[in-house]
Amino acid sequence: MTRARTLSKLGSSPAVFSDGAVVSGITTIDASGLNITGVATATSFSGNATTSSSLIGPLALGGDDTNAEGEGYRWPAAFDGILFTANPAPGVLPNPSTTMTWTGTIPANGKVVRVNYVSGAAMSGGQITVNSTDANPSSGQSPVGGTWVSLGTFGADITSISVNRGTATISGHLVLCAIEVDGVIILDPIEVDGRFSDVGITGDVDITGDVDITGDVDITGKGTVESLDTTGESSGTSIKSVQSGNTQWLIGSTTTGNAVIYMDADNGDASGGQYCKIVAYRTGGDFAIENWMTGGDLLFKTQNSTRLTIDSAGAATFAGDVVTTGVITATSFSGDGSNLDGIESWNQQDTWLYGGG
């Protein structure tokens, strides 16, 4: 199961199920939001919904659902971005001869406001009112995507919405499906405890809170996260990048810090000095491979055989030959040098003096 505890934006907006989305397994649509325990399936999820720091929410909590015709026709349905495709129509639907009201704050000062609705052929006397502006809906409006009505440019924020169904019972419904401000559908964040199947996302996805994923995540574009924690597989790889061209990982620092990769096979917390790291130091431009493990050596291997060992005290031991074209310098050399080739040596015992007279 993939569980997103709070999905806050899709594109530059809160999450939205766009026109044509097929949603199954809905268990509740109420003041707590849209709760899905089954599968939400669509060829793509897109939208242009918005939230604002001055938007008081969750918006659905401002609605009075007392007169709702059913569980699926409460105020959360006005802020989920799902527009009409087929009956039953998604949205706010009161019982005959009753009104459902909402109060809250939606920034709209100086912006064009529109409402989206669906109505039955026998709808009579129904009305949708935002602040004090009536939409004056018509009967028999049920095209795919619903019917949009412009309420003009508002001189204040939206603080009240009401939906009056009218008197007709059979084919007399009037459903408020969405509210739009300045070309943007207003949505609440969607709480999802379920599974998205074959979801295509265009644009950025900003997530507030945790996302727990037990399956795979395939990203063909650019994925940017502030931090990523993964437990990976017990006997596999945690993070893998495979493609036909060059595969590149960048770990960089643009200010005063270093670029560091930590590896901890002790307890996984990369602290307490029991870890290894690779560091590109900003000051001095040094590059270091460091083993901070107590008593740990630094090994260099080829074909799974150790060729060079640098122990924790700093002594280096080569398992094979050492070939150099330069000069080897040391404060002292040990050994008799009997196996050294290509050098001239002299024996102090063969030293003699020559004097002329």
C-alpha positions in Angstrom: 0.0 0.0 0.0 1.2 3.5 -0.8 0.0 6.0 1.7 0.2 9.8 1.3 -0.8 11.3 4.6 -1.2 14.8 3.1 -0.9 15.6 -0.6 -0.9 19.3 -0.7 -0.3 20.4 -4.3 -0.4 19.0 -7.8 1.3 21.4 -10.3 1.0 24.7 -8.5 -2.1 23.6 -6.6 -3.7 21.2 -4.1 -4.3 17.7 -5.4 -7.2 17.5 -7.9 -9.1 14.7 -9.6 -9.7 16.3 -13.0 -12.5 15.8 -15.6 -13.0 12.2 -16.5 -11.3 10.7 -13.4 -12.7 7.3 -12.4 -12.7 6.9 -8.6 -13.6 3.7 -6.9 -13.6 2.5 -3.3 -14.7 5.8 -1.8 -15.9 5.0 1.7 -16.7 8.5 3.0 -17.0 12.1 1.7 -17.7 14.2 4.7 -16.3 17.0 6.8 -13.0 15.1 7.2 -12.4 15.1 3.5 -12.4 12.6 0.6 -11.3 9.2 2.0 -10.4 6.5 -0.4 -9.6 2.9 0.6 -9.8 1.5 -2.9 -8.2 2.6 -6.1 -8.2 6.0 -7.8 -7.5 5.5 -11.5 -7.1 8.0 -14.3 -4.9 8.4 -17.4 -3.6 11.6 -15.8 -4.2 13.9 -12.9 -4.0 17.5 -13.7 -5.5 20.8 -12.6 -5.0 24.4 -11.7 -6.3 24.5 -8.2 -4.9 26.8 -5.6 -4.4 27.3 -1.9 -3.2 30.4 -0.1 -1.7 31.3 3.2 -4.8 33.4 3.8 -7.1 30.6 2.9 -8.7 29.3 6.1 -9.2 25.5 5.9 -9.9 22.8 5.6 -12.6 24.6 3.6 -15.2 21.8 3.9 -15.3 22.4 7.7 -17.1 25.7 7.0 -20.1 23.9 5.5 -23.4 22.9 7.2 -24.2 19.4 5.9 -27.5 19.1 7.8 -29.7 19.3 4.7 -27.5 17.2 2.4 -29.4 14.6 0.3 -26.8 12.0 1.1 -23.3 11.4 2.3 -21.7 12.1 -1.1 -23.4 15.5 -1.4 -21.8 17.3 1.4 -19.5 20.3 1.3 -16.2 18.4 0.7 -17.6 17.6 -2.7 -17.5 21.3 -3.6 -13.8 21.5 -3.0 -12.5 18.2 -4.5 -12.2 19.4 -8.1 -14.3 16.5 -9.5 -16.6 17.8 -12.2 -19.6 16.1 -13.8 -19.1 13.2 -16.2 -22.1 11.0 -15.5 -24.8 10.6 -12.8 -24.7 10.8 -9.9 -23.3 14.3 -10.2 -20.5 15.1 -7.7 -21.1 18.2 -5.6 -23.3 19.9 -2.9 -26.9 18.8 -3.2 -29.5 19.7 -0.6 -32.8 17.9 0.0 -35.9 19.4 -1.8 -37.0 22.8 -0.5 -33.9 23.2 1.7 -30.6 25.2 1.7 -27.1 24.2 2.4 -24.7 27.0 3.6 -21.0 27.6 3.9 -18.9 30.2 5.7 -15.2 30.8 5.7 -12.6 32.8 3.8 -11.6 32.4 0.1 -9.4 35.2 -1.2 -11.3 36.8 -4.2 -11.0 40.5 -3.8 -10.5 42.0 -7.3 -10.8 38.6 -9.0 -13.4 37.0 -11.3 -15.5 34.3 -9.6 -17.3 31.5 -11.3 -19.4 28.5 -10.1 -19.9 25.2 -11.8 -23.2 23.3 -11.4 -25.4 20.6 -12.8 -29.2 20.7 -12.8 -32.1 18.4 -13.5 -34.7 18.9 -16.3 -37.4 19.7 -13.7 -35.3 22.0 -11.4 -37.4 24.9 -10.3 -36.6 27.7 -7.9 -33.1 26.6 -7.2 -30.3 29.1 -6.5 -26.6 29.3 -5.9 -25.4 32.4 -4.1 -21.8 33.5 -3.4 -21.7 36.3 -0.8 -24.7 38.2 -2.1 -24.4 37.4 -5.8 -26.8 34.9 -7.4 -25.8 32.5 -10.1 -29.4 32.1 -11.4 -28.9 28.6 -12.7 -31.0 27.1 -15.4 -32.8 23.7 -15.5 -31.6 20.8 -17.6 -27.9 21.7 -17.4 -25.9 18.4 -17.4 -23.1 18.6 -20.0 -19.8 16.8 -19.3 -17.8 19.0 -17.1 -20.9 20.8 -15.9 -22.0 24.4 -16.6 -19.9 27.4 -15.6 -21.5 30.7 -14.7 -19.5 33.9 -14.1 -20.4 36.0 -11.1 -18.2 38.9 -12.2 -15.3 40.6 -10.4 -15.7 40.5 -6.7 -14.9 43.5 -4.5 -14.2 41.4 -1.4 -13.1 37.9 -0.4 -15.7 35.1 -0.5 -17.1 34.6 3.0 -20.4 32.8 2.3 -21.9 30.3 -0.2 -25.4 28.9 -0.2 -27.2 26.3 -2.4 -31.0 26.1 -2.5 -32.2 23.1 -4.4 -35.7 24.4 -5.2 -39.0 22.5 -4.8 -38.9 19.8 -7.4 -38.1 16.3 -6.2 -37.9 14.1 -9.3 -35.3 15.3 -11.8 -35.2 18.6 -9.8 -31.6 18.4 -8.5 -29.3 21.4 -8.4 -25.7 20.4 -7.6 -22.8 22.9 -6.9 -19.7 21.1 -8.3 -16.9 23.7 -7.9 -16.0 27.3 -7.2 -13.3 29.1 -9.4 -11.4 32.3 -8.6 -9.4 34.0 -11.2 -9.4 30.9 -13.4 -8.3 28.6 -10.6 -10.6 25.9 -9.0 -10.6 26.2 -5.2 -9.7 22.9 -3.5 -9.1 21.4 -0.1 -6.0 19.2 0.3 -7.0 15.6 -0.3 -6.3 13.0 2.4 -5.6 9.6 0.8 -5.2 6.3 2.6 -5.3 4.0 -0.4 -3.5 3.4 -3.7 -3.0 5.4 -6.9 -2.7 3.2 -9.9 -1.0 4.4 -13.2 -1.0 8.0 -12.3 0.6 10.5 -14.7 1.6 13.8 -13.2 2.6 16.9 -15.2 4.3 19.6 -13.2 5.7 19.7 -9.6 4.4 17.8 -6.7 4.9 19.5 -3.3 4.1 17.3 -0.3 3.7 18.5 3.2 4.1 15.6 5.7 5.3 12.0 5.1 4.8 9.8 2.1 5.2 6.1 2.9 5.9 4.0 -0.1 6.2 0.2 -0.1 6.2 -0.2 -3.9 8.4 1.2 -6.6 8.6 4.9 -7.6 9.5 5.5 -11.3 10.5 9.0 -12.2 11.3 9.8 -15.9 11.7 13.5 -15.2 13.3 15.4 -12.4 12.6 14.5 -8.8 13.6 17.0 -6.1 13.3 16.3 -2.4 14.7 18.0 0.7 15.6 14.7 2.2 15.0 11.1 1.3 15.0 8.2 3.8 14.7 4.7 2.4 15.0 1.3 4.0 15.4 -0.4 0.7 15.3 -4.2 0.3 16.7 -6.6 2.8 18.9 -8.2 0.1 18.8 -5.7 -2.7 19.4 -2.1 -3.6 17.9 0.9 -1.9 18.5 3.5 -4.7 19.3 2.6 -8.3 19.9 4.7 -11.4 20.0 2.8 -14.7 19.8 4.3 -18.2 21.3 3.8 -21.7 23.4 7.0 -21.6 25.5 8.5 -18.9 24.2 8.1 -15.4 25.3 10.9 -13.1 24.9 11.7 -9.5 25.7 15.2 -8.2 26.4 15.9 -4.6 27.4 19.5 -4.3 27.8 22.5 -2.0 27.5 26.0 -3.2 28.4 27.9 0.0 30.9 27.2 2.8 30.4 23.5 3.3 31.9 20.4 1.9 30.4 17.7 -0.3 30.2 14.5 1.7 28.9 10.9 1.3 28.5 9.0 4.6 28.5 5.2 4.9 27.7 3.6 8.2 27.7 -0.2 8.5 27.7 0.0 12.4 24.3 1.3 13.3 23.2 3.5 10.4 23.2 6.9 12.1 26.4 8.3 10.7 27.4 9.7 14.1 29.7 8.8 17.0 32.7 8.4 14.8 31.8 4.9 13.6 31.4 5.5 9.9 33.2 6.1 6.7 32.9 9.0 4.4 34.1 10.5 1.1 34.7 14.2 1.2 35.4 16.9 -1.3 36.7 19.7 1.0 35.9 23.3 -0.1 38.8 24.8 1.8 42.1 23.7 0.2 40.3 21.7 -2.5 41.3 18.3 -1.0 39.5 15.0 -1.8 39.5 12.4 0.9 38.4 8.9 1.6 38.1 8.5 5.3 37.6 5.5 7.6 36.6 6.6 11.1 35.8 3.1 12.4 37.8 2.2 15.4 40.7 0.0 14.3 39.5 0.0 10.8 41.8 -0.2 7.8 41.5 1.4 4.4 41.6 -1.3 1.7 42.0 -1.0 -2.1 41.0 -4.0 -4.1 40.9 -5.3 -7.6 39.0 -8.5 -8.6 38.1 -8.9 -5.0 41.8 -9.1 -3.9 43.4 -6.6 -1.6 46.2 -4.8 -3.4 46.9 -2.0 -0.9 46.2 -1.8 2.8 46.6 1.3 4.9 46.1 0.3 8.5 44.6 2.5 11.3 48.2 3.6 12.3 49.0 4.8 8.7 51.3 2.0 7.6 50.8 1.1 3.9 51.3 -2.4 2.7 51.3 -3.4 -1.0 50.4 -6.9 -1.9 52.2 -6.7 -5.3 55.0 -4.8 -6.9 55.5 -1.1 -6.6 56.3 0.5 -9.9 57.4 4.2 -10.1 58.9 6.4 -12.8 59.7 9.1 -10.3 61.8 9.3 -7.2 61.1 7.4 -4.0 62.1 9.5 -1.0 62.1 8.5 2.6 63.8 9.5 5.8 65.2 5.9 6.0 65.1 2.6 4.1 65.3 -0.8 5.8 66.6 -4.0 4.3 69.9 -5.0 2.7 68.8 -4.0 -0.8 70.0 -7.3 -2.2 67.0 -7.6 -4.6 67.2 -4.1 -6.0 68.0 -3.9 -9.7 69.5 -1.0 -11.8 71.4 0.8 -9.0 75.1 1.1 -8.2 76.2 0.5 -4.6 79.5 0.3 -2.8 80.6 -1.6 0.3 82.2 0.5 3.0 84.7 -2.3 3.7 86.2 -1.9 0.2 87.1 1.8 0.8 90.8 2.6 0.4 92.9 5.7 0.4 95.2 6.8 -2.3 98.0 9.3 -1.6 100.7 10.6 -3.9 104.2 11.4 -2.9 
